[in-house]
């Protein structure tokens, strides 16, 4: 997939006090969404907005486009 995370989302959230337990308990993210973070799968725009709010950043700080054709050269 040409869109990839630039950061480890769960590690960055944990660094500011949001453990996976807290994320589930406070119903910020469900287990399925956290599994997507672990696997590097892209989440929907709503979840991306929550990440940006919690980390006080922009979507471009979290994700990047990588041209797959150039990486295969």
Phi, psi and omega in degrees: 000136185284346177260126182227158175283138175273340184232164170273102187303310183295323179293319179294320178294320179296324181296335179255015172101009179254088177287165178298326176298313181295320179299320177286313184299317181274005178055041176280313175225146175275171180298322180298318179295318179294326175296323177297318177300315181298323182273355181079015178279147182281137179263173182285171184297325179297315179292324177297321178297321178295317177302312182297321178295312182294320183269358181053058183217182178253157180306325179293342176281341185258323185233161177212156175267130177237117180291112183295330179296321180287329181284341181268000182282000000 
